[in-house]
Amino acid sequence: MFLFPSHDTCIESGIIEPGLKLFDAKNKIQAHVMADGSILYKDITGSIHSVGAKAQGTESCNGWSFWHIKMENKLYPLDHLREKIRKNN
């Protein structure tokens, strides 16, 4: 259920912290990263994939491409961060 390859790696990298806000590509849906690496959207918690699907009202979702973070006032998909973490390890 963790967002990234290793929860400890994400926290140690300083890139992902509990409370980080996640957005859909249109900046209309917002969720938060929880301390255990799951995400919270309204009253729904779970993986980036399951919560993304529920937020859209669909059966499945690729959370890596659905969820985005804001960096330098731009939205980047989570997959961008995943690749950044992998390159640093």
Contacts in CASP RR format, 6 or more apart in sequence:
PFRMAT RR
TARGET T0000
AUTHOR 0000-0000-0000
METHOD contacts of the structure
MODEL  1
MFLFPSHDTCIESGIIEPGLKLFDAKNKIQAHVMADGSILYKDITGSIHS
VGAKAQGTESCNGWSFWHIKMENKLYPLDHLREKIRKNN
1 36 0 8 1.000
1 37 0 8 1.000
1 38 0 8 1.000
1 46 0 8 1.000
1 47 0 8 1.000
2 10 0 8 1.000
2 36 0 8 1.000
2 37 0 8 1.000
2 38 0 8 1.000
2 47 0 8 1.000
3 10 0 8 1.000
3 16 0 8 1.000
3 33 0 8 1.000
3 37 0 8 1.000
3 38 0 8 1.000
3 39 0 8 1.000
3 47 0 8 1.000
3 48 0 8 1.000
3 78 0 8 1.000
4 10 0 8 1.000
4 16 0 8 1.000
4 81 0 8 1.000
4 82 0 8 1.000
4 85 0 8 1.000
5 82 0 8 1.000
5 85 0 8 1.000
5 86 0 8 1.000
7 36 0 8 1.000
7 37 0 8 1.000
9 85 0 8 1.000
9 89 0 8 1.000
10 16 0 8 1.000
10 37 0 8 1.000
10 85 0 8 1.000
11 17 0 8 1.000
13 85 0 8 1.000
13 88 0 8 1.000
15 81 0 8 1.000
15 84 0 8 1.000
15 85 0 8 1.000
16 33 0 8 1.000
16 81 0 8 1.000
17 33 0 8 1.000
18 33 0 8 1.000
18 34 0 8 1.000
18 35 0 8 1.000
18 37 0 8 1.000
19 32 0 8 1.000
19 33 0 8 1.000
19 34 0 8 1.000
20 32 0 8 1.000
20 33 0 8 1.000
20 69 0 8 1.000
21 30 0 8 1.000
21 31 0 8 1.000
21 32 0 8 1.000
21 69 0 8 1.000
21 70 0 8 1.000
22 30 0 8 1.000
22 31 0 8 1.000
22 32 0 8 1.000
22 33 0 8 1.000
22 39 0 8 1.000
22 48 0 8 1.000
22 67 0 8 1.000
22 68 0 8 1.000
22 69 0 8 1.000
22 78 0 8 1.000
23 29 0 8 1.000
23 30 0 8 1.000
23 31 0 8 1.000
23 67 0 8 1.000
23 68 0 8 1.000
23 69 0 8 1.000
23 70 0 8 1.000
23 75 0 8 1.000
24 55 0 8 1.000
24 56 0 8 1.000
24 66 0 8 1.000
24 67 0 8 1.000
24 68 0 8 1.000
25 66 0 8 1.000
25 68 0 8 1.000
25 75 0 8 1.000
25 77 0 8 1.000
27 75 0 8 1.000
29 41 0 8 1.000
29 52 0 8 1.000
29 55 0 8 1.000
29 56 0 8 1.000
30 41 0 8 1.000
31 39 0 8 1.000
31 40 0 8 1.000
31 41 0 8 1.000
31 51 0 8 1.000
31 52 0 8 1.000
31 55 0 8 1.000
31 67 0 8 1.000
32 39 0 8 1.000
32 40 0 8 1.000
33 39 0 8 1.000
34 40 0 8 1.000
34 45 0 8 1.000
38 45 0 8 1.000
38 46 0 8 1.000
38 47 0 8 1.000
38 51 0 8 1.000
39 45 0 8 1.000
39 46 0 8 1.000
39 47 0 8 1.000
39 48 0 8 1.000
39 51 0 8 1.000
39 67 0 8 1.000
40 46 0 8 1.000
40 51 0 8 1.000
41 51 0 8 1.000
41 52 0 8 1.000
41 54 0 8 1.000
41 55 0 8 1.000
44 51 0 8 1.000
44 54 0 8 1.000
44 55 0 8 1.000
45 51 0 8 1.000
47 63 0 8 1.000
48 61 0 8 1.000
48 63 0 8 1.000
48 64 0 8 1.000
48 66 0 8 1.000
48 67 0 8 1.000
48 78 0 8 1.000
49 60 0 8 1.000
49 61 0 8 1.000
49 62 0 8 1.000
49 63 0 8 1.000
50 61 0 8 1.000
52 61 0 8 1.000
52 63 0 8 1.000
52 66 0 8 1.000
52 67 0 8 1.000
53 59 0 8 1.000
53 60 0 8 1.000
53 61 0 8 1.000
55 61 0 8 1.000
56 66 0 8 1.000
63 78 0 8 1.000
64 77 0 8 1.000
64 78 0 8 1.000
64 79 0 8 1.000
64 82 0 8 1.000
65 77 0 8 1.000
65 78 0 8 1.000
65 79 0 8 1.000
66 77 0 8 1.000
67 77 0 8 1.000
67 78 0 8 1.000
68 75 0 8 1.000
68 76 0 8 1.000
68 77 0 8 1.000
68 78 0 8 1.000
69 75 0 8 1.000
69 76 0 8 1.000
69 78 0 8 1.000
69 81 0 8 1.000
70 76 0 8 1.000
END
